[in-house]
Amino acid sequence: MPRSQNRLSLLIVGRDGANPRLVLEETDPAWVNIHDDLRFLAHDKFLWASERDGFAHLYRYRLDGSLLNRLTSGPWAIRSSADGPFWLRQALVAVDENLGLAYFTALEKHSTESHLYRVALDGSGFQRLSREDGTHTIDFSPNLRFYVDRFSTIRTPPALRLHTADGTQRALLASPQTDLLTTLALAYPEQFTIPARDGFPLPAEILKPHNFNPSRPYPLILYVYGGPSAPTVLNKWRNSLFFDNILVNDGFLVALVDHRAATAQSHHLETLVFGKMSGEVERNDLLDAVAWLKQQPYVDPLRVGVWGWSGGGSFTLNLMTHSRQFKAGIAIAAVTDWRYYDTKWAEFAMRTPADNPEGYKATSFVESARNLHGRLLLVHGTYDDNVHPQNAWAFADALIQHNIPFDMMIYPMRQHGIADRPARVHLYSTMRDFWTRHLK
């Protein structure tokens, strides 16, 4: 793959390094996503994932580069269900060559759910094996006779179940530990969609208290991440529900929204941000969602906050420096200018600053800092080797240059996750106090 990341080449090379031979090549006007779904088969064949038609699907090739057949097709994407970074693209979970079957996870049923499927290597017999709505994370046994399914929903903690390869459940290995939650009296989110200005349904959810009064206006806190094909509105259990419940018990509503490029529905949607990532495309969708939420009788339009971490911190600054819709916001470990980020991640969508100077300028929140509206808490760890601290220093200095008041919390010797227990307790206590002082 070249530095521009718009071409991905598969080559076969002799073990002595001689005679490299090009097998196939993927190209895209924007970028080609790296994937881990290359699987070599017997008789000089292999499986390969491609987004050439705008959706991630599986294909079968000969080693001479000739296409045998597609295994999957349709307006949906194969997608890894494994925990880990969202950019991990590994949907194939097993290939049974004896039976001629491939097993994979995908978003075919719904973009907020991950299910297990199987299909014959010739593309016939497409079948969904998982049945319950929610998210299914799959691991096959070495002999391919069994798999374990770690299954959860937005309201149900994970369970671990043993299945035979045809999808039949054989045993419950670990039940959802709902007994641990009974004393907490948790509230659970409602998931729905919000129409953008052109009607696109934006995945959303909202958490309300048990004693919710629909005629009373509540302050609302919006959480956002917002990276390309990095959805947050998912029908799966997430531990952030505990902190969200603390905020709800404090009198806030908590909402999540994914803009269209974050939904992971297609390569067409994610490449809308090409040349202007963390810019106007995503911002317009998020502001449309906020406008819709403010129209609801249970939301106080004058008390809306926004927060996020890493890319979500960037979107917090994006929204607060390009609109007047937020009374307060918290930006943790935010990229404030793509020139401060690494070549692999920044340049797949932005290319280089020399190639795209206007795009870098338009998406620089250091440039737009002078337009900050609302009270901001800026948070960063001094050992962050992912989003380097210079991002925070540059944004803070721009605010100082324009005499704009803000709050700042620096965590010494902490990296991107600010992950040790004392720092986490301190950070979330600081956030809670900030929302109480500036939004409640």
N, C-alpha and C positions, 0 to 999 in steps of 0.2 A: 504494500500500500504506500503510495507517495504521501508527502506531507499534506497535500491538498485533501486527501482522504476521499476523493471522488472516484477511485478505482481500486478494486480488490482483485488480485491475481492469484490463482492457484497453480503452483508449479510442482512438477516432480523432478527430483534431482538424484543422481546416483549417489550412493553412500560415500563415494570418494570425492563428491562435490562436482563431478563432471556432468556435462550434457544436460543442463536444466531444460525442461520442456514445459511450455505453457499448456495447461489443460483447459482452463476456462477463465473468464474475466467478467467481473461485475462492474458496471459503470453507472453513475448517476449524476445529473446536473448539479445536485446539492452535495450529498455525501452518501457513502456506503457504510452501513453499520457492520461492525465486526460481529461474528457469531461463532458459537462453539458447536454447531450442528453439522460438522463434517464427520461422516461415519463411513469407513471403508468396509466393503462387503466382499464376499467371495466372487470368483469369476470376473475379476477386474471391473467391479462396479463400485459406486459410492453414492451416499446420500448427501445432499447439500441444501442449505437454506438460502432463499433469495427473496428480496422485496421488489423484484423487477416490475411487477404489475401494480405496485403500490401497497401490497400487503405481504407480510412475511409468510412464506409457504415452503413446503418441502418438495424437492425434485430428486429424481434418480438419474445418474449418468453412468456412461462407460468411462474407463480411464483414458480413452482417446479424446474425451471432451464432448462426445455426442450425447445428446439428451435422449434418454429412454422414455421417461414419462414424468408427469407431475403426480405427486401423492395427494396433495391438498389444494384446494382452490376455494375462492369465495371472498366476500367483503368482510373478512375478519383476519386475525393474525395468530400464528403460533406464538407462544410466549412462555418463557421460563416461569415456573411457579415456585422455584426454590427461594429461600431466604438469602439475602445478599444484595449486592448493589443492583440497582434497577437496570443498569446497562448490560448485565449478564444475559446474553442471548443464547440459551441452551434449553430448547423445548423438547428435544428428543430425550426420552427417558429410557428406552430400550428398543432393540431391534432383534427379533427372533427370525433368523434366516431359515431355520428348519421349517417353520410354519409360514414364512413369507409375510411377516407382520411387523409394522413399526408402531410404537407407542409414543405419544407425545402429549404435551399440555398446550392449551390454546384458549383464546377468548371468544370462541365461536358462539357460545350460548349468550354471553353478555360481556361487555367490556370491563365490568367491575368484578368478574369472577374467572377463576382458572379451573378448567376441567381436564380430565384425562380422556384421551381418544385413542383409537387404534384404526389402522388402515392397512390394507394389503400393499405390498411393495409395488404392485402394478397399478395402484391408485383406486382399486375397487374396495367395496365393503366398509366405507367410512362409518364409524360408530362411536358414540359417546359412551364411556364406561361409567363415569361418575354420575351419580343421580341427584344428590342433594344440592340445592342452591348454596353457593359459598365458594371457598377457595380450597383446592385440593393440591397438596404437595406430595409428589410420588417418588418412591425409591423401590426399584425392582431387586429381587433376589438374583444372585449370580446365575442360577439355572433358569431364570425367566419364568418359573412356574407361579411365583407369588409376587405381590408388591405390598408395601405398606403405604397407607394414605393418611397423611396428617391433615385433618380437615377442621376448618373453623368458619364461623360467620361473624358478622359485626356484633352479634349478641351472644355468641357462644364461644368459649375458649377452646383451644385445640383438643381434638381427640386423635388417637392413633389406632388405626384399624388394619387388620390383615385381610387381604383379598387374594383370590386366585386370579390368574391373568385374564380371565374372561369378565372380571368385574364383580364376581360373587364374593360377598363378605363372608369370611371364615371365622374371624375372632375380633373381639374388641380388646386391644392390648392396653389402652389407657383411655379412660373416659374423661370427658371435660370436667375440670375440677371446679364445678359450679358451687360446691359446698364452701369453697374458700371465699366466695363472693357474697354469700347470703347476708352476712353482717354489714356489708358495705352499702346496701340499698342503692346500687348503681342505676343511673339513668342511661338509656341506650339511644343511639342516634337514629333519626329517620333519614332514609336515603331517597333522593328524588332527582329531578333535573330542572334546570333553570334555562329558559330560552335566551340565547344571545340575540343581538339586534337583528341578525339575519335568520333567526329561528333555530340555530344549531343548539341541540340539547346539551347543556353543560352538566356533567355529573356533579352532584352536590349532596351534602348531608348537614343536618343540624341537630344539636343536642339541647334538649329542653329539660327543666327540672320536673320532678314528679308533681309538684303543685302548680304546674304551669297555668297561667291565666292568659288566654289568647287576647284579651282586651287590654292588657297592661303592656306598655312599651318597655322592653328590656334593653340594656346595653349589649352589644354583640361583638364578639371577637372572631375574626376570620383568620384561619390558619391556611398557609399556602406553601407549596414547594415549587412546582411549576416547571421542572426540567422537561425537555422533549421526551415523550413516551415514559413519563415518570408519574403515574397517577397516585393520588392519595385517597381518593374516594373508592374504596374497595370493600367488597363483602367478605371481610376477614377480620379476625380478632387483632386488636392492636393495644399495646400496653399504654399508649398515650391516653387511652380512655380514662385512666385513673386521675391524671392531672386535669383533664377536661371536666371531670365530675367535681373536682375541687372548685374550679372556676364557676361551674353551674351552681354549686352550693353557695358561692359568694354572690350570686345574683346575676351572672352573665349568661347569655346564650353563646354557644360555640359552633361555628360553621366551617366547613371545608368545601372548596370548589376547585375543580380541575378545568383549566382552559382547554381548548380543543387540541392543541399540540401536545398536551400532557397526557391525553387519554390512552395512548398506546394502541389506538384503533387502527392506524395505518401510517405508512411512510409518507403518504400524501399530506396528512395533517401535520406530522412533526416537522416536515421540511418547509412549512409556511414560515418558520422563523429563520430561514436561511439568510444570512447577511445581517440579521438584526435580532439575534437571540437575546432574550430578556428585554424585549422592546415593546413596540406598539401592538403587535398581533396578540400577544398574551395579555397585555394590559387592557386592551379593549374588551376582551371576554370577561376578565375579572371585574372590571368596572361595571359591565352590564349586569353581572351577577350581584354586585353590591347594590346597584340601583334597584334591582328587583327585590332584594332583601329589605331595603329601606322602605319599600312600598307596603310591606306587610304590617298589619296593625300591632303586632307583638314586638316589633323592632323600633327602638328609639333612633331616628335617623341622625341625631346630633351626637350620639355616643357609639360610634363604630370604630373598632381598632383592628389592626392587622399585625400578624407576626409570622416569622419563618426563620429557618436555619439554613445556612449555606445558600443554595439557590433560592430558598424561600426568604432568606434575609435580603437577597438582591431584589426580589419582587416587592418586599416591604418598602425598600427605598425607591423602587420604580414607581409604585403606587402613590407614595407620600410626596414625591417630588414632581409628579405629573398630574396630580388631581388635588382637590380640596375635600375629599370624601371621608377622611379619617381624622379622628380626634387624637389618636395616639397609635404608636407602633413600636415593635421590638424587632430589631434586625440582628441576628446572631451569625457570626462568621460569614458575613456577606461579601460576595464579589462586588466591588464597586466600580471596576473598570476592567474590561477583558484584557487589556494590555498587561495586567498584573497576574494573569492566570496562565496555565500551562498550554503548550502547543497542541497536545492531543485533544483536550476537551474544548478549549476556546476555538481552535481553528477549524474543527470539523464543520461548524456552522458559520463562523465569522471569517474564515481565511486569515491572512496575515493583516496587520495594520497597514502595510504598504498596499495590499490588494484592495482593502475595504476601509479607507480612512473615514468616510462618512458614516458607515455602519458603527465603527468603534466610537465615534463621537456621539452618535444618537443614542447609544446604549450605555454611555458613561454616566454614572450617578454622581461622580465627582463633578462633572459638568453641570448636572441639574440640581446639585445640592442647594444652590441659592434659592430654589423654589420650594424647599421643604415646607410642608404644611402639616401641623399637628406635632405633638410632643413625641420625641424619639428617644428610645433607649438603644444605644449601640453597644454590642457585646462582642468580645473577641478573646481568644487565647493567644498568649505571646509565643507559644511554640507551635502554632498552627502551620504545618508544612503542606497543607492542602490549599486553603485560602490564606495566603500569607498575610501577616498583620499589616503590611503596607496598605492593604485595601482599607482597613479601618482608619489608619493614620491619615491617608489621603482624604477620605470623606470627612473625618473630623476636622482636618485643617481647613477644608473648603467651608464648613459651617462656621468656623472661627473667623475666617476671612470676611464672611458676610454677617458676622455678629448675630448668629442664630443660636439661641439656647438649646441645649440637648443634654441628655444623661448618658453616661458611659460607664460600663463595668468591664474591667480587664481582668482576666484570669491568668495569673503568672504561671509559666511552665506547664500550661495546658495546651493540648493539641486541638484538632478540629472538633472532636466530639465532646470536649470538656467533660470527660467521662467518669472521673473518679467520684466516689460517693459524696465526700464533703463538698466538692465543687458543684455537683448536680443539685444537692439539697440547697446550697446557697443560691445557685442560679434560679431555680424554680421558685424559691422564696422571694427573690428579688423581682422576678416577673410578676408574681402574684401581688406584691406590694405596689409595683408600678401600675398595674391595671386598676387597683383599688384607688390609687391617688389620682390618676389621670383619666379614667374612663367611668368609674362608678359614681 
